[in-house]
Amino acid sequence: MKRYTVEKRKIPSTGRDIKILVFRPTVAKKDDAHTAGVLWIHGGGYAVGMAAMAYFSRPLALVKKYGAVVVCVDYRLSVEQSYPAALEDCHAALCWLRDHAAELGVNPAQLMVGGESAGGGLTAALCMYERDKGGVQIAYQMPLYPMLDDRDTDSSRDNHAPVWNTKRNHAAWKLYLKGLEDIPPHAAPARQTDYRDLPPAYTFVGDIEPFYCETLTYIDHLRAAGVEASVDVYPDWYHAYDMFFPFKKKAKKAIAKFEAEFVCATEKYFREQNN
């Protein structure tokens, strides 16, 4: 028997409807007190990608192995519309998850957000946005090798690693931030100056990819603000290594650690909704 179901839905966002995929375990838990609801945001430099990338990234295992409910969102890409369109769509999907928690069998005090690459950047941005606007209470964040900083760092400058490099990074940020003169933290989270009261976090990153430094800096800032946060660094990994080579021993190790951190989070982190 298949261990999950998937449903396609359309939900309203700012000025348009967007598509989401809703992944649910076939056999729901008898007690939903520890059933996490996860919004997973796909990568692709803010410019490409789709919700269906969930089939070969990290979130589907959270449904099949651990009984989570995962919502993946087809946010507007920067080739169609620049910031803040993607963030608005992610916010709409998160609000939908909160508002339909009872229907989905999700504990509304255990809503989490995660994503890889640009999806990791949107994860961090969404956590900041919800905090600043008094919106959805997010219990935990999982921004994997996140795209956070539109400025060059020591690892993103003159980087020629496979998959993602300096040239692609510059082009992607230019497209996403088109028309902005002052770059706000909700667009490029590395520009944040106040990390207080953000959700606890876990991430991992490779040490030869462009986002190595900004990932470590993000975790350092969270810790300095009193937020529980941890990161694992994998030597000689380039961008999205776990997605390209999930069958390799070191990728399996990273995936297992990610899942273990998720399980710990389901036992530890809760945030009651304001309404």
C-alpha positions in Angstrom: 0.0 0.0 0.0 1.3 3.5 -0.9 2.3 5.3 2.2 1.0 8.7 1.2 -1.5 10.5 -0.9 -1.0 13.7 -2.8 -3.7 16.3 -3.7 -3.5 19.2 -6.0 -5.3 22.4 -4.9 -5.5 26.0 -5.9 -5.6 28.6 -3.2 -5.8 32.4 -3.3 -2.7 34.6 -3.0 -2.1 38.2 -3.7 -3.9 39.0 -6.9 -4.1 35.5 -8.2 -4.6 31.8 -7.4 -1.6 29.6 -6.8 -1.1 25.8 -6.9 -0.1 23.7 -4.0 0.5 20.0 -3.5 -0.7 18.4 -0.2 1.1 15.3 0.8 -0.6 13.3 3.6 0.3 9.9 5.2 -2.1 7.1 4.1 -2.6 6.0 7.7 -3.0 9.0 9.9 -1.8 9.0 13.5 -4.5 8.2 16.1 -3.3 11.2 18.1 -2.5 14.3 16.1 -0.8 16.1 19.0 2.6 15.4 17.4 1.6 15.6 13.7 3.6 18.3 12.3 2.5 20.4 9.3 5.4 21.4 7.1 5.4 24.0 4.3 8.2 23.0 2.0 9.6 25.6 -0.5 11.4 24.4 -3.6 14.7 25.8 -4.8 15.8 27.1 -8.2 17.4 30.4 -7.6 14.0 32.0 -7.2 13.7 31.8 -11.0 13.0 28.1 -11.8 11.6 25.0 -10.1 8.3 23.7 -9.1 6.5 22.2 -6.1 6.8 18.7 -7.6 10.6 18.8 -6.8 9.4 17.4 -3.5 9.5 14.0 -5.1 13.3 14.0 -5.2 14.2 16.3 -2.3 13.8 16.0 1.5 10.1 16.5 2.4 8.5 13.4 1.1 10.3 11.2 3.6 8.8 13.3 6.4 5.4 12.1 5.2 6.2 8.5 4.5 8.4 7.8 7.5 7.2 10.1 10.2 3.6 10.9 9.4 4.0 14.6 8.7 1.6 16.5 6.5 3.6 18.5 3.9 2.4 21.3 1.7 4.5 22.3 -1.3 3.8 25.6 -3.1 4.2 26.7 -6.7 5.2 30.2 -5.9 5.6 32.8 -8.6 9.1 32.7 -10.1 11.2 35.7 -10.6 11.1 35.2 -14.4 7.4 36.1 -14.1 7.4 38.5 -11.2 10.2 39.7 -8.9 10.1 40.2 -5.1 7.8 40.1 -3.1 5.6 37.8 -5.3 7.3 34.6 -4.1 7.2 35.6 -0.5 3.5 36.5 -0.7 2.7 33.1 -2.2 4.6 31.3 0.5 2.8 33.3 3.1 -0.6 32.4 1.5 0.3 28.7 1.5 1.4 28.9 5.2 -1.8 30.6 6.2 -3.8 27.9 4.3 -1.9 25.2 6.2 -2.7 26.9 9.5 -6.3 27.5 8.6 -6.8 23.9 7.4 -4.9 22.2 10.3 -8.0 20.5 11.7 -9.0 19.1 8.3 -5.4 17.9 7.7 -5.0 16.3 11.1 -2.2 18.7 11.9 -1.3 20.2 15.3 -1.6 24.0 14.7 1.1 24.6 17.4 3.6 22.6 15.3 3.8 24.3 11.9 7.3 24.2 10.3 8.9 25.6 7.3 11.7 24.3 5.2 13.3 24.3 1.8 16.5 24.0 -0.2 18.6 26.7 -1.8 16.2 29.6 -2.8 13.6 27.7 -0.9 15.8 27.9 2.1 16.1 31.6 1.5 12.4 31.9 1.4 12.1 29.8 4.5 14.3 32.3 6.4 12.5 35.3 4.9 9.1 33.9 5.7 10.1 33.3 9.3 11.1 36.9 9.5 8.0 38.1 7.8 5.6 36.2 10.0 7.4 37.4 13.1 7.4 41.1 12.0 3.8 41.0 10.9 2.4 39.1 13.9 1.3 36.3 11.5 1.6 32.6 11.6 3.5 31.2 14.5 6.3 29.0 13.1 7.6 26.3 15.5 10.7 25.3 13.5 12.7 26.2 10.4 14.8 24.0 8.1 16.5 26.2 5.5 18.9 23.8 3.8 22.0 25.5 2.1 19.9 28.6 1.9 20.3 31.5 -0.6 20.3 34.4 1.8 22.7 37.1 0.7 22.6 39.2 -2.5 26.1 40.5 -1.7 29.3 38.5 -2.3 30.7 36.6 0.6 34.0 34.8 0.8 32.5 31.6 -0.5 30.2 33.1 -3.1 32.8 35.4 -4.6 34.8 33.8 -7.5 33.1 30.4 -7.0 33.2 28.0 -9.9 31.9 24.9 -8.2 29.4 22.7 -10.1 25.6 23.3 -10.2 25.7 26.8 -8.7 28.4 29.5 -9.0 29.1 33.2 -8.8 27.8 34.0 -12.3 24.5 32.2 -11.8 24.1 33.7 -8.3 24.5 37.2 -9.5 22.1 36.7 -12.4 19.5 35.1 -10.1 19.6 37.9 -7.5 19.4 40.6 -10.2 16.2 39.0 -11.5 14.6 38.5 -8.1 15.4 42.0 -6.8 14.6 43.8 -10.0 13.3 47.3 -9.4 14.5 47.5 -5.7 16.8 50.3 -4.6 16.8 49.5 -0.9 17.0 45.7 -0.2 14.9 44.7 2.8 15.6 41.6 4.9 12.4 40.0 3.7 14.0 39.9 0.2 17.6 39.0 1.2 17.5 37.6 4.8 21.3 38.1 5.3 20.5 41.9 5.6 18.5 41.2 8.8 19.8 43.0 11.9 17.4 41.5 14.5 17.2 37.8 14.8 15.4 37.6 18.1 12.3 35.4 18.4 12.9 33.6 15.1 12.1 29.9 15.1 14.8 27.3 16.1 16.6 26.1 13.1 18.6 23.2 11.5 20.5 23.2 8.3 23.4 21.6 6.5 25.7 22.9 3.8 28.7 21.9 1.7 32.0 23.7 2.2 32.8 24.4 -1.5 29.5 25.9 -2.5 28.6 29.6 -2.8 26.2 29.5 0.2 28.6 28.1 2.7 29.5 31.4 4.4 26.0 32.9 4.5 24.6 29.7 5.9 27.1 29.7 8.8 26.6 33.4 9.4 22.8 32.9 9.6 23.2 30.2 12.2 25.7 32.4 14.1 23.3 35.3 14.2 20.4 33.1 15.4 22.6 31.7 18.2 23.8 35.2 19.2 20.1 36.2 19.5 19.4 33.3 21.8 17.7 31.1 19.2 18.5 27.4 19.2 20.2 26.7 15.9 22.6 24.1 14.5 24.4 23.4 11.2 26.3 20.4 9.8 29.0 21.1 7.2 30.0 18.4 4.7 33.5 18.6 3.2 33.9 18.8 -0.6 30.1 19.1 -1.2 28.9 21.4 -3.9 25.4 22.8 -4.2 22.5 20.4 -3.7 24.8 17.4 -3.5 22.2 15.5 -1.5 19.6 15.9 -4.3 22.0 14.8 -7.1 23.6 11.9 -5.2 21.1 10.6 -2.6 22.5 7.1 -3.0 26.0 8.0 -1.9 27.2 7.1 1.6 27.9 10.7 2.7 24.6 11.9 1.3 22.7 9.2 3.1 24.5 10.3 6.3 23.3 13.9 5.8 19.7 12.8 5.0 19.6 10.6 8.0 20.8 13.5 10.2 18.3 15.9 8.7 15.5 13.4 9.5 16.7 12.8 13.0 16.7 16.6 13.6 13.2 16.8 12.3 12.1 14.0 14.7 13.7 15.8 17.6 12.0 19.0 16.6 8.5 17.3 16.6 9.2 16.3 20.2 10.6 19.6 21.4 9.3 22.7 19.5 5.7 24.1 19.7 4.2 27.5 19.1 0.6 28.3 19.8 -1.2 30.3 17.1 -2.5 33.7 18.0 -6.0 33.0 16.7 
